[in-house]
Amino acid sequence: MEVETGRTSQTQRSEAMIVNIEQEEEDINTVDCRGRPSNPNKHGGMKAAVFVLGLQAFEIMAIAAVGNNLITYVINEMHFPLSKSANIVTNFIGTIFLLSLFGGFLSDSYLGSFWTMLIFGFIELSGFILLSVQAHIPQLKPPKCNMLLQDLKHPCEEAKGFKATIFFMALYLVALGSGCVKPNMIAHGADQFSKSNPHRSKQLSTYFNAAYFAFSVGELVSLTVLVWLQTHSGMDVGFGISAAVMAVGLISLLSGTLLYRNKRPRGSILTPIAQVFVAAIVKRKQLCSSDHLHASQSKVTDCNDHKCLHTQRFKFLDKACIKTEGLNTEEGSWGLCTVSQVEQVKILISLLPIFACTIVFNTILAQLQTFSVQQGSQMDNRLTKSFSIPPASLQSIPYILLLILVPLYDKLFVPFARRITGHESGISPLQRIGCGLFIATFSMVTAGLIERKRRDFSVNNPNKTLSIFWIIPQYIIFGASEMLTAVGLIEFFYKQSLRGMQSFLTAMTYCSYSFGFYLSSVLVSLVNKITSSGSSHRGWLGENNLNEDRLDLFYWLLAGLSFINFFNYLFWSKWYSPNPSVHQQPVPTVDLNHHGLSTQKDGRKVTDANHRAYLAP
């Protein structure tokens, strides 16, 4: 009994020493604003992350005020048709999220999160200013015209030439800036919490919920105050306020400069990935044997802050690690890769199916920012005789709910679930994503039912319109779904053991939004083409009047796709398996010598000098 107790205490001391070593290494790899190693007592933690949360709240406040009411501006001021306007909005938002990959790449490879946010934050600010200028100067817009009252003899003049160029230049300056800022806000805030520090590691899950809370606050203010100002004071004033709000966000970012832990850029993060594929293709005809793997026949190697075991999945990539026998010259990095490189590529590939399963989810989100806003514009939006609700403000409803749900989730549900499951986040990110995808289907079911009711009511009662409150349920249901899916996806990707790629992985979650919005554009065009019947009928969504369109059938189509996508996700979530060492690190004995480790297990010795582990026979 005494021997067993001694072994237990020895194991605990060993684990504590490894945690201290990993924490020391992590602190060395993070620096303060002057490039010196960060001090855990002075840098990082929630006191630093709160300034990043400030930028996140103000940035989303600025961009949401533009994106969520953009379709109204594009139709009423730039005079684009409904379907084209919807595609302009979805392409704009899709481009923002697609450019997040570029922002993540620049951050992890060359600039770091802080400088990427600062540089591209000012680019986004310049786009807001240019939008405000165009909206204010009549010469930069087509002549005023009511799109609902136009006819074939007197159509409204569509923005073209120089006017369209100014509009799209301003719009895509905003897209470039916002796209590069977004993934780095999440990643830089999460970087303030050391994964090797147990207390701060638990705070990481709280931070992700806090980040979504900040996002909800920004969206709520945007969709109420800023959209109301756009509607009653003009889009030029609204765009100008977005510029001012973005400036406040940049000030918040700069205010925390002295407190940040900054991760060092690693150089191109894509080169090691490309090297694995090139080497594997070149050696595709060679037989793979673990005895010929590079790095001392390594079975255990270093990935991010964890030890990664050599795995048997995607075995064709292992050929990149094979040493070619009989060569007199040393193979270069494009001909021979380490097990660490290969395992990181395997992890990246295994994430792609999970990523793909969230695309349909974001296609649903696109409808709530386009067609659902148009639904609201053709309904009775009067709250009182003197006050009307701007249709774009409907999107604030789920965020009002989330301001209550997110704190309750973090403070009540997570501790309760943690006691049952033992998981630091209460339930795993994959379980959280799955719950959100399941709920999203019912948002489109509700939307389809309500749109059918609205359309029938308007057709049968030409002088009356249905109350705008009827479309509230579809926003509430999707809001609950988004809280689960969006936060779960970010947490899942950020916690993957891919060294120095946290910004890029966070960008991948935003890229899912991009593909979702692009898919929405494709579906709108495809549905119109398939359902059109000559010049007499231009398809379900081909008219500029929702009373003549069949938006309800389009919603049902999306509900069906979402339901199929949920079962697709169940398959891939069961297929996904993390590297086992990420969660299991057996440490029976430890010998601390200049930060070199030795471990005995099953008669084999594992050594770790400079924190790189190799399993030798």
Solvent accessible surface area in square Angstrom, and as a share of the most:
residue,aa,sasa,rsa
1,M,195,0.87
2,E,156,0.70
3,V,102,0.58
4,E,103,0.46
5,T,82,0.48
6,G,35,0.34
7,R,150,0.55
8,T,67,0.39
9,S,38,0.24
10,Q,78,0.35
11,T,42,0.25
12,Q,110,0.49
13,R,141,0.51
14,S,2,0.01
15,E,77,0.35
16,A,51,0.40
17,M,63,0.28
18,I,23,0.12
19,V,48,0.27
20,N,93,0.48
21,I,8,0.04
22,E,27,0.12
23,Q,34,0.15
24,E,80,0.36
25,E,53,0.24
26,E,13,0.06
27,D,17,0.09
28,I,92,0.46
29,N,78,0.40
30,T,1,0.00
31,V,15,0.09
32,D,7,0.03
33,C,58,0.35
34,R,177,0.65
35,G,41,0.40
36,R,127,0.46
37,P,82,0.51
38,S,7,0.05
39,N,52,0.27
40,P,46,0.29
41,N,131,0.67
42,K,127,0.54
43,H,18,0.08
44,G,0,0.00
45,G,5,0.05
46,M,63,0.28
47,K,91,0.39
48,A,0,0.00
49,A,0,0.00
50,V,78,0.45
51,F,58,0.24
52,V,0,0.00
53,L,22,0.11
54,G,18,0.17
55,L,0,0.00
56,Q,10,0.04
57,A,15,0.12
58,F,63,0.26
59,E,0,0.00
60,I,16,0.08
61,M,17,0.08
62,A,0,0.00
63,I,10,0.05
64,A,7,0.05
65,A,0,0.00
66,V,0,0.00
67,G,6,0.06
68,N,4,0.02
69,N,9,0.04
70,L,0,0.00
71,I,0,0.00
72,T,43,0.25
73,Y,2,0.01
74,V,0,0.00
75,I,17,0.09
76,N,78,0.40
77,E,50,0.22
78,M,0,0.00
79,H,5,0.02
80,F,5,0.02
81,P,49,0.31
82,L,6,0.03
83,S,31,0.20
84,K,92,0.39
85,S,0,0.00
86,A,1,0.01
87,N,31,0.16
88,I,15,0.08
89,V,0,0.00
90,T,4,0.02
91,N,51,0.26
92,F,0,0.00
93,I,12,0.06
94,G,0,0.00
95,T,25,0.14
96,I,4,0.02
97,F,21,0.09
98,L,66,0.33
99,L,46,0.23
100,S,0,0.00
101,L,47,0.23
102,F,89,0.37
103,G,0,0.00
104,G,0,0.00
105,F,42,0.17
106,L,30,0.15
107,S,3,0.02
108,D,16,0.08
109,S,2,0.01
110,Y,119,0.45
111,L,63,0.31
112,G,10,0.09
113,S,13,0.08
114,F,23,0.09
115,W,140,0.49
116,T,0,0.00
117,M,0,0.00
118,L,22,0.11
119,I,79,0.40
120,F,17,0.07
121,G,0,0.00
122,F,106,0.44
123,I,47,0.24
124,E,0,0.00
125,L,27,0.14
126,S,48,0.31
127,G,0,0.00
128,F,0,0.00
129,I,89,0.45
130,L,44,0.22
131,L,0,0.00
132,S,20,0.13
133,V,63,0.36
134,Q,0,0.00
135,A,8,0.06
136,H,125,0.56
137,I,64,0.33
138,P,97,0.61
139,Q,136,0.60
140,L,28,0.14
141,K,30,0.13
142,P,9,0.05
143,P,80,0.51
144,K,191,0.81
145,C,49,0.30
146,N,81,0.41
147,M,24,0.11
148,L,142,0.71
149,L,143,0.71
150,Q,54,0.24
151,D,76,0.39
152,L,177,0.88
153,K,177,0.75
154,H,134,0.60
155,P,89,0.56
156,C,16,0.09
157,E,96,0.43
158,E,44,0.20
159,A,3,0.02
160,K,144,0.61
161,G,53,0.51
162,F,137,0.57
163,K,53,0.23
164,A,15,0.12
165,T,70,0.40
166,I,24,0.12
167,F,0,0.00
168,F,66,0.27
169,M,101,0.45
170,A,0,0.00
171,L,0,0.00
172,Y,74,0.28
173,L,55,0.28
174,V,0,0.00
175,A,0,0.00
176,L,52,0.26
177,G,0,0.00
178,S,0,0.00
179,G,0,0.00
180,C,0,0.00
181,V,1,0.00
182,K,10,0.04
183,P,0,0.00
184,N,0,0.00
185,M,4,0.02
186,I,4,0.02
187,A,0,0.00
188,H,2,0.01
189,G,0,0.00
190,A,0,0.00
191,D,6,0.03
192,Q,0,0.00
193,F,4,0.02
194,S,4,0.03
195,K,39,0.16
196,S,10,0.06
197,N,35,0.18
198,P,92,0.58
199,H,124,0.55
200,R,31,0.11
201,S,21,0.14
202,K,107,0.45
203,Q,48,0.21
204,L,4,0.02
205,S,5,0.03
206,T,42,0.25
207,Y,0,0.00
208,F,4,0.02
209,N,4,0.02
210,A,28,0.21
211,A,2,0.02
212,Y,15,0.06
213,F,73,0.30
214,A,11,0.08
215,F,36,0.15
216,S,0,0.00
217,V,49,0.28
218,G,0,0.00
219,E,8,0.04
220,L,33,0.17
221,V,48,0.27
222,S,0,0.00
223,L,0,0.00
224,T,47,0.27
225,V,81,0.46
226,L,6,0.03
227,V,0,0.00
228,W,95,0.33
229,L,42,0.21
230,Q,4,0.02
231,T,75,0.43
232,H,102,0.45
233,S,54,0.35
234,G,26,0.25
235,M,24,0.11
236,D,30,0.15
237,V,64,0.37
238,G,0,0.00
239,F,0,0.00
240,G,29,0.28
241,I,46,0.23
242,S,0,0.00
243,A,10,0.08
244,A,58,0.45
245,V,20,0.11
246,M,0,0.00
247,A,34,0.27
248,V,68,0.39
249,G,0,0.00
250,L,4,0.02
251,I,112,0.57
252,S,19,0.12
253,L,0,0.00
254,L,81,0.40
255,S,68,0.44
256,G,0,0.00
257,T,34,0.20
258,L,128,0.64
259,L,51,0.25
260,Y,1,0.00
261,R,2,0.01
262,N,26,0.13
263,K,58,0.24
264,R,120,0.44
265,P,58,0.36
266,R,105,0.38
267,G,28,0.27
268,S,36,0.23
269,I,3,0.01
270,L,77,0.38
271,T,50,0.29
272,P,40,0.25
273,I,25,0.13
274,A,41,0.32
275,Q,19,0.08
276,V,0,0.00
277,F,76,0.32
278,V,59,0.34
279,A,0,0.00
280,A,7,0.06
281,I,104,0.53
282,V,103,0.59
283,K,8,0.03
284,R,140,0.51
285,K,175,0.74
286,Q,59,0.26
287,L,167,0.83
288,C,51,0.30
289,S,40,0.26
290,S,46,0.29
291,D,98,0.51
292,H,62,0.27
293,L,1,0.01
294,H,52,0.23
295,A,15,0.12
296,S,61,0.39
297,Q,64,0.28
298,S,0,0.00
299,K,67,0.28
300,V,17,0.10
301,T,1,0.01
302,D,12,0.06
303,C,0,0.00
304,N,16,0.08
305,D,31,0.16
306,H,41,0.18
307,K,34,0.14
308,C,0,0.00
309,L,64,0.32
310,H,28,0.12
311,T,18,0.10
312,Q,115,0.51
313,R,48,0.18
314,F,47,0.20
315,K,110,0.47
316,F,113,0.47
317,L,0,0.00
318,D,2,0.01
319,K,41,0.17
320,A,0,0.00
321,C,1,0.01
322,I,6,0.03
323,K,78,0.33
324,T,43,0.25
325,E,129,0.58
326,G,79,0.76
327,L,96,0.48
328,N,156,0.80
329,T,104,0.61
330,E,168,0.75
331,E,37,0.17
332,G,49,0.48
333,S,63,0.41
334,W,123,0.43
335,G,20,0.20
336,L,24,0.12
337,C,1,0.00
338,T,35,0.20
339,V,1,0.00
340,S,8,0.05
341,Q,36,0.16
342,V,1,0.00
343,E,0,0.00
344,Q,23,0.10
345,V,2,0.01
346,K,0,0.00
347,I,5,0.03
348,L,24,0.12
349,I,37,0.19
350,S,1,0.00
351,L,0,0.00
352,L,85,0.42
353,P,24,0.15
354,I,1,0.00
355,F,20,0.08
356,A,50,0.39
357,C,1,0.00
358,T,1,0.00
359,I,33,0.17
360,V,24,0.14
361,F,5,0.02
362,N,3,0.01
363,T,0,0.00
364,I,0,0.00
365,L,14,0.07
366,A,0,0.00
367,Q,0,0.00
368,L,6,0.03
369,Q,22,0.10
370,T,1,0.01
371,F,3,0.01
372,S,0,0.00
373,V,1,0.01
374,Q,26,0.12
375,Q,0,0.00
376,G,0,0.00
377,S,58,0.38
378,Q,37,0.17
379,M,11,0.05
380,D,38,0.20
381,N,37,0.19
382,R,156,0.57
383,L,96,0.48
384,T,78,0.45
385,K,209,0.88
386,S,113,0.73
387,F,81,0.34
388,S,42,0.27
389,I,28,0.14
390,P,8,0.05
391,P,29,0.18
392,A,1,0.01
393,S,10,0.06
394,L,3,0.01
395,Q,9,0.04
396,S,6,0.04
397,I,33,0.17
398,P,9,0.06
399,Y,13,0.05
400,I,86,0.44
401,L,55,0.27
402,L,0,0.00
403,L,42,0.21
404,I,104,0.53
405,L,53,0.27
406,V,6,0.03
407,P,52,0.33
408,L,81,0.40
409,Y,20,0.08
410,D,16,0.08
411,K,136,0.58
412,L,115,0.57
413,F,79,0.33
414,V,4,0.02
415,P,44,0.27
416,F,114,0.47
417,A,7,0.05
418,R,68,0.25
419,R,185,0.68
420,I,122,0.62
421,T,76,0.44
422,G,65,0.62
423,H,60,0.27
424,E,60,0.27
425,S,5,0.03
426,G,0,0.00
427,I,31,0.16
428,S,28,0.18
429,P,15,0.10
430,L,33,0.16
431,Q,106,0.47
432,R,8,0.03
433,I,0,0.00
434,G,7,0.07
435,C,62,0.37
436,G,0,0.00
437,L,3,0.02
438,F,83,0.35
439,I,52,0.26
440,A,1,0.01
441,T,10,0.06
442,F,97,0.40
443,S,0,0.00
444,M,0,0.00
445,V,38,0.22
446,T,24,0.14
447,A,0,0.00
448,G,0,0.00
449,L,103,0.51
450,I,19,0.10
451,E,0,0.00
452,R,119,0.43
453,K,86,0.36
454,R,0,0.00
455,R,45,0.16
456,D,53,0.27
457,F,62,0.26
458,S,13,0.08
459,V,84,0.48
460,N,111,0.57
461,N,49,0.25
462,P,114,0.72
463,N,151,0.77
464,K,129,0.55
465,T,69,0.40
466,L,14,0.07
467,S,42,0.27
468,I,0,0.00
469,F,89,0.37
470,W,107,0.37
471,I,0,0.00
472,I,33,0.17
473,P,55,0.34
474,Q,0,0.00
475,Y,3,0.01
476,I,63,0.32
477,I,47,0.24
478,F,4,0.02
479,G,1,0.01
480,A,25,0.19
481,S,0,0.00
482,E,6,0.03
483,M,13,0.06
484,L,22,0.11
485,T,1,0.01
486,A,9,0.07
487,V,4,0.02
488,G,0,0.00
489,L,6,0.03
490,I,24,0.12
491,E,2,0.01
492,F,12,0.05
493,F,0,0.00
494,Y,4,0.01
495,K,46,0.19
496,Q,19,0.08
497,S,2,0.01
498,L,1,0.01
499,R,70,0.25
500,G,16,0.15
501,M,7,0.03
502,Q,4,0.02
503,S,3,0.02
504,F,26,0.11
505,L,0,0.00
506,T,0,0.00
507,A,0,0.00
508,M,14,0.06
509,T,2,0.01
510,Y,23,0.09
511,C,3,0.02
512,S,0,0.00
513,Y,29,0.11
514,S,0,0.00
515,F,79,0.33
516,G,0,0.00
517,F,0,0.00
518,Y,62,0.24
519,L,56,0.28
520,S,2,0.01
521,S,13,0.09
522,V,85,0.49
523,L,19,0.10
524,V,3,0.02
525,S,60,0.39
526,L,87,0.43
527,V,11,0.06
528,N,23,0.12
529,K,161,0.68
530,I,126,0.64
531,T,34,0.20
532,S,45,0.29
533,S,71,0.46
534,G,60,0.58
535,S,116,0.75
536,S,104,0.67
537,H,61,0.27
538,R,133,0.49
539,G,0,0.00
540,W,62,0.22
541,L,1,0.01
542,G,17,0.17
543,E,25,0.11
544,N,63,0.32
545,N,55,0.28
546,L,0,0.00
547,N,44,0.23
548,E,98,0.44
549,D,0,0.00
550,R,56,0.20
551,L,0,0.00
552,D,2,0.01
553,L,59,0.29
554,F,0,0.00
555,Y,0,0.00
556,W,108,0.38
557,L,69,0.34
558,L,0,0.00
559,A,5,0.04
560,G,35,0.33
561,L,60,0.30
562,S,5,0.03
563,F,99,0.41
564,I,117,0.60
565,N,14,0.07
566,F,27,0.11
567,F,107,0.45
568,N,64,0.33
569,Y,3,0.01
570,L,65,0.32
571,F,122,0.51
572,W,73,0.26
573,S,22,0.14
574,K,173,0.73
575,W,102,0.36
576,Y,20,0.08
577,S,60,0.39
578,P,53,0.33
579,N,1,0.01
580,P,58,0.37
581,S,4,0.03
582,V,27,0.15
583,H,136,0.61
584,Q,125,0.55
585,Q,63,0.28
586,P,77,0.49
587,V,14,0.08
588,P,51,0.32
589,T,50,0.29
590,V,25,0.15
591,D,83,0.43
592,L,87,0.43
593,N,92,0.47
594,H,172,0.77
595,H,60,0.27
596,G,17,0.16
597,L,18,0.09
598,S,28,0.18
599,T,19,0.11
600,Q,99,0.44
601,K,95,0.40
602,D,111,0.57
603,G,79,0.76
604,R,105,0.38
605,K,105,0.44
606,V,29,0.16
607,T,61,0.35
608,D,6,0.03
609,A,66,0.51
610,N,123,0.63
611,H,21,0.09
612,R,74,0.27
613,A,3,0.02
614,Y,57,0.22
615,L,24,0.12
616,A,51,0.39
617,P,152,0.95
